[in-house]
Amino acid sequence: MDNRVQVREFLTSRRAKITPQQAGLPAAGQRRVPGLRRSEVAALAGMSVEYYAKLERGSLAGVSAGVLDAIARALRLDDAERAHLLRLAHEADGSNAILRPRRRPQQWSVRPSLQWSLDAITTAPAIVGNNRLDLLAANHLGRAMYCDVYSDPTHPPNFARFTFLDAAARRFYPDWDLAAAMCVANLRTAAGKNPHDKGLHDLVGELSTRSDEFRRRWGAHNVRTHGTGVKGFHHHVVGDLTLAYESMDLRAEPDLTMTLYTAEPGSPSEDALRLLASWAASRTSDPSAQALPTE
């Protein structure tokens, strides 16, 4: 991914999201494009419009932390966007190379101790994934919860491919638009961390070719930090699930993340997770079983 293009499109897209009113500027005059003008961003950041225009064209190599901070404040970047801008600047001067994850074997396999740790979690779905949103490992409940994702013959299964190319995703994610936006923002963040990841390039190319929805969202250059929150699901066996999630980086493999899903105690979702565990157990003993056991 061309760094200058990424810088230009990211800064342009952020500038387009800020209205003069939000920036405390008068909205006088006809505007041909949404958001702030370059001259207004330059004034807010305390630099000449010529210098800001040069930066927005992609020339971030050697830019000081103070200048980056001024741009971030002018564009009202959130924490995820600030980190993305910093990574783009590091990539421009080559210093990002030392932070890139080390290259992994194409056929990654879960360590026995990691799988044992996942399997020790018996009352909540737990999964391990990478920055490309590949689903690499799961405990028993995680496999049951994401059985639709596992139905993809591609190995390893991938959440982005599922979201945009599998019709089941529209049922599994009741708020599909939100899930799709979060998915693309996570991939865009991953591209900033490791712009030379061939697997990510190939995935983005495939999805851009096969999905107009993905291509439109990818062009928005939105980024996010995937840490904690609440997600809604509709499982084809147990129905609606509202689950809190916590994502944790694995210290032994920093580019991998473990995500744990939990239901509020006493909630219908907690009951649904128990039903899901029962269904998963029935499938283990009888792989042809497709419904919950009846009382």
ChimeraX commands (.cxc) that place a marker at each C-alpha (Angstrom):
marker #1 position 0.00,0.00,0.00 radius 0.5
marker #1 position 1.53,3.30,-1.13 radius 0.5
marker #1 position 2.26,5.33,1.99 radius 0.5
marker #1 position 1.83,8.72,0.32 radius 0.5
marker #1 position -1.57,7.70,-1.02 radius 0.5
marker #1 position -2.61,6.38,2.40 radius 0.5
marker #1 position -1.53,9.64,4.09 radius 0.5
marker #1 position -3.28,11.82,1.53 radius 0.5
marker #1 position -6.54,9.89,1.62 radius 0.5
marker #1 position -6.58,9.59,5.41 radius 0.5
marker #1 position -5.98,13.29,6.06 radius 0.5
marker #1 position -8.40,14.33,3.34 radius 0.5
marker #1 position -11.10,12.05,4.72 radius 0.5
marker #1 position -10.58,13.37,8.28 radius 0.5
marker #1 position -10.69,16.98,7.07 radius 0.5
marker #1 position -13.98,16.27,5.27 radius 0.5
marker #1 position -15.59,15.07,8.52 radius 0.5
marker #1 position -15.02,18.30,10.48 radius 0.5
marker #1 position -17.48,21.14,9.93 radius 0.5
marker #1 position -16.45,24.78,10.43 radius 0.5
marker #1 position -18.93,24.98,13.29 radius 0.5
marker #1 position -17.27,22.04,15.05 radius 0.5
marker #1 position -13.90,23.74,14.64 radius 0.5
marker #1 position -15.23,27.05,15.95 radius 0.5
marker #1 position -14.87,28.78,12.57 radius 0.5
marker #1 position -17.38,30.92,10.66 radius 0.5
marker #1 position -19.15,29.00,7.88 radius 0.5
marker #1 position -19.11,31.93,5.45 radius 0.5
marker #1 position -18.83,31.41,1.71 radius 0.5
marker #1 position -19.82,28.67,-0.68 radius 0.5
marker #1 position -18.03,25.35,-0.11 radius 0.5
marker #1 position -17.46,22.99,-3.01 radius 0.5
marker #1 position -16.49,20.07,-0.73 radius 0.5
marker #1 position -17.64,19.07,2.77 radius 0.5
marker #1 position -15.59,19.80,5.83 radius 0.5
marker #1 position -12.68,22.14,6.37 radius 0.5
marker #1 position -10.47,23.77,3.78 radius 0.5
marker #1 position -6.74,23.13,3.86 radius 0.5
marker #1 position -6.18,26.74,4.85 radius 0.5
marker #1 position -8.47,26.31,7.85 radius 0.5
marker #1 position -6.70,23.16,9.04 radius 0.5
marker #1 position -3.36,24.94,8.63 radius 0.5
marker #1 position -4.57,27.89,10.69 radius 0.5
marker #1 position -5.94,25.63,13.42 radius 0.5
marker #1 position -2.65,23.69,13.49 radius 0.5
marker #1 position -0.51,26.84,13.54 radius 0.5
marker #1 position 1.36,26.29,10.27 radius 0.5
marker #1 position 1.41,27.74,6.78 radius 0.5
marker #1 position -1.10,26.43,4.27 radius 0.5
marker #1 position 1.78,25.55,1.93 radius 0.5
marker #1 position 3.38,23.35,4.58 radius 0.5
marker #1 position 0.10,21.65,5.50 radius 0.5
marker #1 position -0.69,21.06,1.82 radius 0.5
marker #1 position 2.69,19.38,1.44 radius 0.5
marker #1 position 1.96,17.11,4.39 radius 0.5
marker #1 position -1.49,16.26,3.11 radius 0.5
marker #1 position 0.02,15.25,-0.23 radius 0.5
marker #1 position 1.78,12.50,1.68 radius 0.5
marker #1 position 5.14,13.98,2.72 radius 0.5
marker #1 position 5.22,12.90,6.36 radius 0.5
marker #1 position 8.82,11.70,6.46 radius 0.5
marker #1 position 10.75,13.48,9.21 radius 0.5
marker #1 position 7.74,15.36,10.57 radius 0.5
marker #1 position 8.08,16.10,14.28 radius 0.5
marker #1 position 5.77,14.75,16.97 radius 0.5
marker #1 position 4.69,18.33,17.70 radius 0.5
marker #1 position 3.50,18.86,14.13 radius 0.5
marker #1 position 1.63,15.55,14.13 radius 0.5
marker #1 position -0.01,16.47,17.42 radius 0.5
marker #1 position -1.06,19.85,16.04 radius 0.5
marker #1 position -2.65,18.19,13.01 radius 0.5
marker #1 position -4.38,15.63,15.22 radius 0.5
marker #1 position -5.83,18.41,17.40 radius 0.5
marker #1 position -6.95,20.44,14.39 radius 0.5
marker #1 position -8.69,17.44,12.86 radius 0.5
marker #1 position -10.06,16.30,16.22 radius 0.5
marker #1 position -8.66,12.80,15.82 radius 0.5
marker #1 position -9.60,10.20,18.39 radius 0.5
marker #1 position -7.06,7.86,19.97 radius 0.5
marker #1 position -7.29,5.25,17.21 radius 0.5
marker #1 position -6.92,7.90,14.51 radius 0.5
marker #1 position -3.95,9.52,16.28 radius 0.5
marker #1 position -2.21,6.15,16.50 radius 0.5
marker #1 position -2.92,5.53,12.81 radius 0.5
marker #1 position -1.46,8.91,11.82 radius 0.5
marker #1 position 1.65,8.19,13.89 radius 0.5
marker #1 position 2.08,4.81,12.20 radius 0.5
marker #1 position 1.75,6.43,8.77 radius 0.5
marker #1 position 4.45,8.92,9.72 radius 0.5
marker #1 position 6.73,6.13,10.98 radius 0.5
marker #1 position 6.16,4.23,7.75 radius 0.5
marker #1 position 7.09,7.33,5.74 radius 0.5
marker #1 position 10.53,7.57,7.39 radius 0.5
marker #1 position 11.08,3.81,7.69 radius 0.5
marker #1 position 10.97,3.61,11.48 radius 0.5
marker #1 position 7.77,1.54,11.39 radius 0.5
marker #1 position 9.74,-1.52,10.25 radius 0.5
marker #1 position 10.98,-2.36,13.75 radius 0.5
marker #1 position 7.41,-2.38,15.09 radius 0.5
marker #1 position 5.99,-4.74,12.46 radius 0.5
marker #1 position 5.05,-8.21,13.64 radius 0.5
marker #1 position 7.62,-10.81,12.71 radius 0.5
marker #1 position 6.72,-12.93,9.72 radius 0.5
marker #1 position 4.80,-16.04,10.64 radius 0.5
marker #1 position 4.66,-19.41,8.88 radius 0.5
marker #1 position 1.85,-19.54,6.32 radius 0.5
marker #1 position 0.34,-22.51,8.15 radius 0.5
marker #1 position 0.06,-21.18,11.70 radius 0.5
marker #1 position -1.04,-23.73,14.27 radius 0.5
marker #1 position -2.28,-23.11,17.78 radius 0.5
marker #1 position 0.12,-24.02,20.58 radius 0.5
marker #1 position -1.19,-26.83,22.78 radius 0.5
marker #1 position -0.92,-24.62,25.87 radius 0.5
marker #1 position -2.95,-21.88,24.19 radius 0.5
marker #1 position -5.68,-24.35,23.21 radius 0.5
marker #1 position -5.67,-25.75,26.76 radius 0.5
marker #1 position -6.16,-22.20,28.06 radius 0.5
marker #1 position -9.08,-21.65,25.71 radius 0.5
marker #1 position -10.66,-24.97,26.62 radius 0.5
marker #1 position -10.39,-24.12,30.34 radius 0.5
marker #1 position -12.92,-21.33,29.71 radius 0.5
marker #1 position -16.14,-23.34,29.84 radius 0.5
marker #1 position -18.96,-20.82,30.36 radius 0.5
marker #1 position -18.12,-18.16,27.78 radius 0.5
marker #1 position -17.14,-18.14,24.09 radius 0.5
marker #1 position -13.43,-17.41,23.60 radius 0.5
marker #1 position -11.59,-17.02,20.30 radius 0.5
marker #1 position -8.14,-16.08,19.02 radius 0.5
marker #1 position -7.68,-14.04,15.85 radius 0.5
marker #1 position -5.09,-11.98,14.02 radius 0.5
marker #1 position -5.08,-8.48,12.54 radius 0.5
marker #1 position -6.47,-9.80,9.23 radius 0.5
marker #1 position -9.53,-11.03,11.17 radius 0.5
marker #1 position -8.71,-14.69,10.61 radius 0.5
marker #1 position -10.38,-16.93,13.18 radius 0.5
marker #1 position -7.43,-19.04,14.32 radius 0.5
marker #1 position -8.58,-20.86,17.44 radius 0.5
marker #1 position -11.58,-21.13,19.76 radius 0.5
marker #1 position -12.93,-22.96,22.75 radius 0.5
marker #1 position -15.98,-25.21,22.57 radius 0.5
marker #1 position -18.50,-22.37,23.00 radius 0.5
marker #1 position -16.59,-20.14,20.59 radius 0.5
marker #1 position -16.83,-22.76,17.85 radius 0.5
marker #1 position -20.54,-23.17,18.55 radius 0.5
marker #1 position -21.20,-19.44,18.56 radius 0.5
marker #1 position -19.32,-18.91,15.29 radius 0.5
marker #1 position -20.42,-22.11,13.56 radius 0.5
marker #1 position -21.64,-20.02,10.59 radius 0.5
marker #1 position -18.14,-18.57,10.17 radius 0.5
marker #1 position -16.61,-22.04,10.39 radius 0.5
marker #1 position -18.89,-23.24,7.58 radius 0.5
marker #1 position -16.67,-21.36,5.11 radius 0.5
marker #1 position -14.35,-23.95,3.51 radius 0.5
marker #1 position -11.55,-21.36,3.38 radius 0.5
marker #1 position -8.84,-22.04,5.95 radius 0.5
marker #1 position -8.55,-20.26,8.24 radius 0.5
marker #1 position -12.08,-18.80,8.27 radius 0.5
marker #1 position -12.12,-15.01,8.12 radius 0.5
marker #1 position -14.59,-12.59,9.70 radius 0.5
marker #1 position -14.32,-10.01,6.92 radius 0.5
marker #1 position -14.94,-12.59,4.21 radius 0.5
marker #1 position -17.91,-13.90,6.21 radius 0.5
marker #1 position -19.34,-10.43,6.81 radius 0.5
marker #1 position -19.27,-9.28,3.20 radius 0.5
marker #1 position -19.54,-12.47,1.15 radius 0.5
marker #1 position -21.78,-14.81,3.17 radius 0.5
marker #1 position -25.53,-14.14,3.22 radius 0.5
marker #1 position -25.72,-15.70,6.72 radius 0.5
marker #1 position -23.92,-12.64,8.11 radius 0.5
marker #1 position -27.02,-10.48,7.56 radius 0.5
marker #1 position -28.91,-12.73,9.97 radius 0.5
marker #1 position -26.05,-13.33,12.39 radius 0.5
marker #1 position -25.40,-9.60,12.87 radius 0.5
marker #1 position -28.78,-7.88,13.53 radius 0.5
marker #1 position -27.05,-4.50,13.04 radius 0.5
marker #1 position -25.12,-5.56,9.95 radius 0.5
marker #1 position -24.12,-2.00,8.99 radius 0.5
marker #1 position -22.39,-1.50,12.34 radius 0.5
marker #1 position -20.67,-4.89,12.15 radius 0.5
marker #1 position -19.49,-4.16,8.60 radius 0.5
marker #1 position -18.16,-0.73,9.56 radius 0.5
marker #1 position -16.28,-2.14,12.55 radius 0.5
marker #1 position -14.86,-4.95,10.43 radius 0.5
marker #1 position -13.45,-2.58,7.80 radius 0.5
marker #1 position -12.13,-0.14,10.39 radius 0.5
marker #1 position -10.25,-3.01,12.06 radius 0.5
marker #1 position -8.72,-4.02,8.72 radius 0.5
marker #1 position -7.76,-0.40,7.95 radius 0.5
marker #1 position -6.06,-0.20,11.35 radius 0.5
marker #1 position -4.19,-3.42,10.59 radius 0.5
marker #1 position -3.04,-1.99,7.26 radius 0.5
marker #1 position -1.52,0.96,9.12 radius 0.5
marker #1 position 0.33,-1.36,11.49 radius 0.5
marker #1 position 1.71,-3.60,8.76 radius 0.5
marker #1 position 1.25,-2.12,5.27 radius 0.5
marker #1 position 3.43,-4.84,3.73 radius 0.5
marker #1 position 1.26,-7.75,4.87 radius 0.5
marker #1 position 0.66,-9.67,1.63 radius 0.5
marker #1 position -2.16,-11.70,3.13 radius 0.5
marker #1 position -3.96,-8.49,4.07 radius 0.5
marker #1 position -3.34,-7.03,0.59 radius 0.5
marker #1 position -4.83,-10.14,-0.99 radius 0.5
marker #1 position -7.86,-10.08,1.32 radius 0.5
marker #1 position -8.57,-6.39,0.69 radius 0.5
marker #1 position -8.18,-6.93,-3.05 radius 0.5
marker #1 position -10.56,-9.89,-3.03 radius 0.5
marker #1 position -13.21,-8.08,-0.99 radius 0.5
marker #1 position -12.89,-4.86,-3.01 radius 0.5
marker #1 position -13.49,-6.85,-6.19 radius 0.5
marker #1 position -16.38,-8.92,-4.90 radius 0.5
marker #1 position -18.23,-6.47,-2.63 radius 0.5
marker #1 position -19.34,-2.92,-3.41 radius 0.5
marker #1 position -20.24,-2.51,0.28 radius 0.5
marker #1 position -16.69,-3.33,1.32 radius 0.5
marker #1 position -15.10,-1.11,-1.34 radius 0.5
marker #1 position -17.19,1.89,-0.27 radius 0.5
marker #1 position -16.34,1.45,3.40 radius 0.5
marker #1 position -12.66,0.84,2.70 radius 0.5
marker #1 position -12.49,4.18,0.93 radius 0.5
marker #1 position -13.73,5.98,4.06 radius 0.5
marker #1 position -10.37,5.37,5.83 radius 0.5
marker #1 position -12.00,4.88,9.22 radius 0.5
marker #1 position -9.90,3.19,11.93 radius 0.5
marker #1 position -10.70,1.89,15.41 radius 0.5
marker #1 position -9.29,0.25,18.50 radius 0.5
marker #1 position -10.89,-3.14,19.16 radius 0.5
marker #1 position -10.80,-3.48,22.93 radius 0.5
marker #1 position -14.11,-3.70,24.72 radius 0.5
marker #1 position -17.79,-3.18,24.07 radius 0.5
marker #1 position -21.13,-4.87,23.55 radius 0.5
marker #1 position -22.23,-6.74,20.42 radius 0.5
marker #1 position -25.55,-8.16,19.32 radius 0.5
marker #1 position -25.86,-11.51,17.53 radius 0.5
marker #1 position -28.65,-13.73,16.28 radius 0.5
marker #1 position -27.60,-17.35,16.45 radius 0.5
marker #1 position -29.63,-19.68,14.26 radius 0.5
marker #1 position -30.22,-22.10,17.17 radius 0.5
marker #1 position -30.47,-20.04,20.38 radius 0.5
marker #1 position -31.70,-16.73,18.97 radius 0.5
marker #1 position -30.65,-13.28,20.12 radius 0.5
marker #1 position -27.48,-12.75,22.15 radius 0.5
marker #1 position -26.28,-9.48,23.66 radius 0.5
marker #1 position -22.72,-10.07,24.79 radius 0.5
marker #1 position -19.99,-7.90,26.27 radius 0.5
marker #1 position -16.54,-8.56,24.90 radius 0.5
marker #1 position -13.00,-7.99,26.12 radius 0.5
marker #1 position -10.06,-8.30,23.70 radius 0.5
marker #1 position -6.57,-8.99,25.04 radius 0.5
marker #1 position -3.26,-9.07,23.20 radius 0.5
marker #1 position -1.32,-12.28,23.68 radius 0.5
marker #1 position 2.09,-11.39,25.09 radius 0.5
marker #1 position 3.79,-14.38,23.48 radius 0.5
marker #1 position 2.32,-13.43,20.08 radius 0.5
marker #1 position 1.54,-9.69,20.18 radius 0.5
marker #1 position -0.18,-9.57,16.79 radius 0.5
marker #1 position -2.75,-12.12,17.97 radius 0.5
marker #1 position -5.74,-11.26,20.14 radius 0.5
marker #1 position -7.92,-13.32,22.45 radius 0.5
marker #1 position -11.52,-12.15,22.71 radius 0.5
marker #1 position -13.83,-13.32,25.47 radius 0.5
marker #1 position -17.62,-12.88,25.30 radius 0.5
marker #1 position -19.78,-12.76,28.42 radius 0.5
marker #1 position -23.46,-12.19,29.16 radius 0.5
marker #1 position -24.88,-10.07,31.93 radius 0.5
marker #1 position -25.67,-12.34,34.89 radius 0.5
marker #1 position -29.34,-13.23,35.07 radius 0.5
marker #1 position -30.05,-11.95,31.57 radius 0.5
marker #1 position -31.80,-13.81,28.72 radius 0.5
marker #1 position -28.43,-13.88,26.95 radius 0.5
marker #1 position -26.93,-15.83,29.85 radius 0.5
marker #1 position -29.71,-18.39,29.45 radius 0.5
marker #1 position -29.08,-18.46,25.71 radius 0.5
marker #1 position -25.39,-19.18,26.30 radius 0.5
marker #1 position -26.35,-22.14,28.47 radius 0.5
marker #1 position -28.58,-23.41,25.67 radius 0.5
marker #1 position -25.73,-22.89,23.23 radius 0.5
marker #1 position -23.44,-24.97,25.44 radius 0.5
marker #1 position -26.08,-27.72,25.54 radius 0.5
marker #1 position -26.45,-27.66,21.78 radius 0.5
marker #1 position -22.68,-27.71,21.31 radius 0.5
marker #1 position -22.41,-30.72,23.60 radius 0.5
marker #1 position -25.11,-32.54,21.63 radius 0.5
marker #1 position -23.25,-31.87,18.39 radius 0.5
marker #1 position -20.05,-33.27,19.88 radius 0.5
marker #1 position -21.77,-36.52,20.78 radius 0.5
marker #1 position -23.83,-36.55,17.56 radius 0.5
marker #1 position -22.38,-34.43,14.71 radius 0.5
marker #1 position -25.66,-34.74,12.77 radius 0.5
marker #1 position -27.65,-33.03,15.53 radius 0.5
marker #1 position -29.00,-29.66,14.39 radius 0.5
marker #1 position -31.44,-28.68,17.13 radius 0.5
marker #1 position -31.47,-28.22,20.86 radius 0.5
marker #1 position -32.30,-31.29,22.90 radius 0.5
marker #1 position -35.87,-31.16,24.17 radius 0.5
marker #1 position -36.81,-31.75,27.76 radius 0.5
marker link #1:1,2 radius 0.2
marker link #1:2,3 radius 0.2
marker link #1:3,4 radius 0.2
marker link #1:4,5 radius 0.2
marker link #1:5,6 radius 0.2
marker link #1:6,7 radius 0.2
marker link #1:7,8 radius 0.2
marker link #1:8,9 radius 0.2
marker link #1:9,10 radius 0.2
marker link #1:10,11 radius 0.2
marker link #1:11,12 radius 0.2
marker link #1:12,13 radius 0.2
marker link #1:13,14 radius 0.2
marker link #1:14,15 radius 0.2
marker link #1:15,16 radius 0.2
marker link #1:16,17 radius 0.2
marker link #1:17,18 radius 0.2
marker link #1:18,19 radius 0.2
marker link #1:19,20 radius 0.2
marker link #1:20,21 radius 0.2
marker link #1:21,22 radius 0.2
marker link #1:22,23 radius 0.2
marker link #1:23,24 radius 0.2
marker link #1:24,25 radius 0.2
marker link #1:25,26 radius 0.2
marker link #1:26,27 radius 0.2
marker link #1:27,28 radius 0.2
marker link #1:28,29 radius 0.2
marker link #1:29,30 radius 0.2
marker link #1:30,31 radius 0.2
marker link #1:31,32 radius 0.2
marker link #1:32,33 radius 0.2
marker link #1:33,34 radius 0.2
marker link #1:34,35 radius 0.2
marker link #1:35,36 radius 0.2
marker link #1:36,37 radius 0.2
marker link #1:37,38 radius 0.2
marker link #1:38,39 radius 0.2
marker link #1:39,40 radius 0.2
marker link #1:40,41 radius 0.2
marker link #1:41,42 radius 0.2
marker link #1:42,43 radius 0.2
marker link #1:43,44 radius 0.2
marker link #1:44,45 radius 0.2
marker link #1:45,46 radius 0.2
marker link #1:46,47 radius 0.2
marker link #1:47,48 radius 0.2
marker link #1:48,49 radius 0.2
marker link #1:49,50 radius 0.2
marker link #1:50,51 radius 0.2
marker link #1:51,52 radius 0.2
marker link #1:52,53 radius 0.2
marker link #1:53,54 radius 0.2
marker link #1:54,55 radius 0.2
marker link #1:55,56 radius 0.2
marker link #1:56,57 radius 0.2
marker link #1:57,58 radius 0.2
marker link #1:58,59 radius 0.2
marker link #1:59,60 radius 0.2
marker link #1:60,61 radius 0.2
marker link #1:61,62 radius 0.2
marker link #1:62,63 radius 0.2
marker link #1:63,64 radius 0.2
marker link #1:64,65 radius 0.2
marker link #1:65,66 radius 0.2
marker link #1:66,67 radius 0.2
marker link #1:67,68 radius 0.2
marker link #1:68,69 radius 0.2
marker link #1:69,70 radius 0.2
marker link #1:70,71 radius 0.2
marker link #1:71,72 radius 0.2
marker link #1:72,73 radius 0.2
marker link #1:73,74 radius 0.2
marker link #1:74,75 radius 0.2
marker link #1:75,76 radius 0.2
marker link #1:76,77 radius 0.2
marker link #1:77,78 radius 0.2
marker link #1:78,79 radius 0.2
marker link #1:79,80 radius 0.2
marker link #1:80,81 radius 0.2
marker link #1:81,82 radius 0.2
marker link #1:82,83 radius 0.2
marker link #1:83,84 radius 0.2
marker link #1:84,85 radius 0.2
marker link #1:85,86 radius 0.2
marker link #1:86,87 radius 0.2
marker link #1:87,88 radius 0.2
marker link #1:88,89 radius 0.2
marker link #1:89,90 radius 0.2
marker link #1:90,91 radius 0.2
marker link #1:91,92 radius 0.2
marker link #1:92,93 radius 0.2
marker link #1:93,94 radius 0.2
marker link #1:94,95 radius 0.2
marker link #1:95,96 radius 0.2
marker link #1:96,97 radius 0.2
marker link #1:97,98 radius 0.2
marker link #1:98,99 radius 0.2
marker link #1:99,100 radius 0.2
marker link #1:100,101 radius 0.2
marker link #1:101,102 radius 0.2
marker link #1:102,103 radius 0.2
marker link #1:103,104 radius 0.2
marker link #1:104,105 radius 0.2
marker link #1:105,106 radius 0.2
marker link #1:106,107 radius 0.2
marker link #1:107,108 radius 0.2
marker link #1:108,109 radius 0.2
marker link #1:109,110 radius 0.2
marker link #1:110,111 radius 0.2
marker link #1:111,112 radius 0.2
marker link #1:112,113 radius 0.2
marker link #1:113,114 radius 0.2
marker link #1:114,115 radius 0.2
marker link #1:115,116 radius 0.2
marker link #1:116,117 radius 0.2
marker link #1:117,118 radius 0.2
marker link #1:118,119 radius 0.2
marker link #1:119,120 radius 0.2
marker link #1:120,121 radius 0.2
marker link #1:121,122 radius 0.2
marker link #1:122,123 radius 0.2
marker link #1:123,124 radius 0.2
marker link #1:124,125 radius 0.2
marker link #1:125,126 radius 0.2
marker link #1:126,127 radius 0.2
marker link #1:127,128 radius 0.2
marker link #1:128,129 radius 0.2
marker link #1:129,130 radius 0.2
marker link #1:130,131 radius 0.2
marker link #1:131,132 radius 0.2
marker link #1:132,133 radius 0.2
marker link #1:133,134 radius 0.2
marker link #1:134,135 radius 0.2
marker link #1:135,136 radius 0.2
marker link #1:136,137 radius 0.2
marker link #1:137,138 radius 0.2
marker link #1:138,139 radius 0.2
marker link #1:139,140 radius 0.2
marker link #1:140,141 radius 0.2
marker link #1:141,142 radius 0.2
marker link #1:142,143 radius 0.2
marker link #1:143,144 radius 0.2
marker link #1:144,145 radius 0.2
marker link #1:145,146 radius 0.2
marker link #1:146,147 radius 0.2
marker link #1:147,148 radius 0.2
marker link #1:148,149 radius 0.2
marker link #1:149,150 radius 0.2
marker link #1:150,151 radius 0.2
marker link #1:151,152 radius 0.2
marker link #1:152,153 radius 0.2
marker link #1:153,154 radius 0.2
marker link #1:154,155 radius 0.2
marker link #1:155,156 radius 0.2
marker link #1:156,157 radius 0.2
marker link #1:157,158 radius 0.2
marker link #1:158,159 radius 0.2
marker link #1:159,160 radius 0.2
marker link #1:160,161 radius 0.2
marker link #1:161,162 radius 0.2
marker link #1:162,163 radius 0.2
marker link #1:163,164 radius 0.2
marker link #1:164,165 radius 0.2
marker link #1:165,166 radius 0.2
marker link #1:166,167 radius 0.2
marker link #1:167,168 radius 0.2
marker link #1:168,169 radius 0.2
marker link #1:169,170 radius 0.2
marker link #1:170,171 radius 0.2
marker link #1:171,172 radius 0.2
marker link #1:172,173 radius 0.2
marker link #1:173,174 radius 0.2
marker link #1:174,175 radius 0.2
marker link #1:175,176 radius 0.2
marker link #1:176,177 radius 0.2
marker link #1:177,178 radius 0.2
marker link #1:178,179 radius 0.2
marker link #1:179,180 radius 0.2
marker link #1:180,181 radius 0.2
marker link #1:181,182 radius 0.2
marker link #1:182,183 radius 0.2
marker link #1:183,184 radius 0.2
marker link #1:184,185 radius 0.2
marker link #1:185,186 radius 0.2
marker link #1:186,187 radius 0.2
marker link #1:187,188 radius 0.2
marker link #1:188,189 radius 0.2
marker link #1:189,190 radius 0.2
marker link #1:190,191 radius 0.2
marker link #1:191,192 radius 0.2
marker link #1:192,193 radius 0.2
marker link #1:193,194 radius 0.2
marker link #1:194,195 radius 0.2
marker link #1:195,196 radius 0.2
marker link #1:196,197 radius 0.2
marker link #1:197,198 radius 0.2
marker link #1:198,199 radius 0.2
marker link #1:199,200 radius 0.2
marker link #1:200,201 radius 0.2
marker link #1:201,202 radius 0.2
marker link #1:202,203 radius 0.2
marker link #1:203,204 radius 0.2
marker link #1:204,205 radius 0.2
marker link #1:205,206 radius 0.2
marker link #1:206,207 radius 0.2
marker link #1:207,208 radius 0.2
marker link #1:208,209 radius 0.2
marker link #1:209,210 radius 0.2
marker link #1:210,211 radius 0.2
marker link #1:211,212 radius 0.2
marker link #1:212,213 radius 0.2
marker link #1:213,214 radius 0.2
marker link #1:214,215 radius 0.2
marker link #1:215,216 radius 0.2
marker link #1:216,217 radius 0.2
marker link #1:217,218 radius 0.2
marker link #1:218,219 radius 0.2
marker link #1:219,220 radius 0.2
marker link #1:220,221 radius 0.2
marker link #1:221,222 radius 0.2
marker link #1:222,223 radius 0.2
marker link #1:223,224 radius 0.2
marker link #1:224,225 radius 0.2
marker link #1:225,226 radius 0.2
marker link #1:226,227 radius 0.2
marker link #1:227,228 radius 0.2
marker link #1:228,229 radius 0.2
marker link #1:229,230 radius 0.2
marker link #1:230,231 radius 0.2
marker link #1:231,232 radius 0.2
marker link #1:232,233 radius 0.2
marker link #1:233,234 radius 0.2
marker link #1:234,235 radius 0.2
marker link #1:235,236 radius 0.2
marker link #1:236,237 radius 0.2
marker link #1:237,238 radius 0.2
marker link #1:238,239 radius 0.2
marker link #1:239,240 radius 0.2
marker link #1:240,241 radius 0.2
marker link #1:241,242 radius 0.2
marker link #1:242,243 radius 0.2
marker link #1:243,244 radius 0.2
marker link #1:244,245 radius 0.2
marker link #1:245,246 radius 0.2
marker link #1:246,247 radius 0.2
marker link #1:247,248 radius 0.2
marker link #1:248,249 radius 0.2
marker link #1:249,250 radius 0.2
marker link #1:250,251 radius 0.2
marker link #1:251,252 radius 0.2
marker link #1:252,253 radius 0.2
marker link #1:253,254 radius 0.2
marker link #1:254,255 radius 0.2
marker link #1:255,256 radius 0.2
marker link #1:256,257 radius 0.2
marker link #1:257,258 radius 0.2
marker link #1:258,259 radius 0.2
marker link #1:259,260 radius 0.2
marker link #1:260,261 radius 0.2
marker link #1:261,262 radius 0.2
marker link #1:262,263 radius 0.2
marker link #1:263,264 radius 0.2
marker link #1:264,265 radius 0.2
marker link #1:265,266 radius 0.2
marker link #1:266,267 radius 0.2
marker link #1:267,268 radius 0.2
marker link #1:268,269 radius 0.2
marker link #1:269,270 radius 0.2
marker link #1:270,271 radius 0.2
marker link #1:271,272 radius 0.2
marker link #1:272,273 radius 0.2
marker link #1:273,274 radius 0.2
marker link #1:274,275 radius 0.2
marker link #1:275,276 radius 0.2
marker link #1:276,277 radius 0.2
marker link #1:277,278 radius 0.2
marker link #1:278,279 radius 0.2
marker link #1:279,280 radius 0.2
marker link #1:280,281 radius 0.2
marker link #1:281,282 radius 0.2
marker link #1:282,283 radius 0.2
marker link #1:283,284 radius 0.2
marker link #1:284,285 radius 0.2
marker link #1:285,286 radius 0.2
marker link #1:286,287 radius 0.2
marker link #1:287,288 radius 0.2
marker link #1:288,289 radius 0.2
marker link #1:289,290 radius 0.2
marker link #1:290,291 radius 0.2
marker link #1:291,292 radius 0.2
marker link #1:292,293 radius 0.2
marker link #1:293,294 radius 0.2
marker link #1:294,295 radius 0.2
view
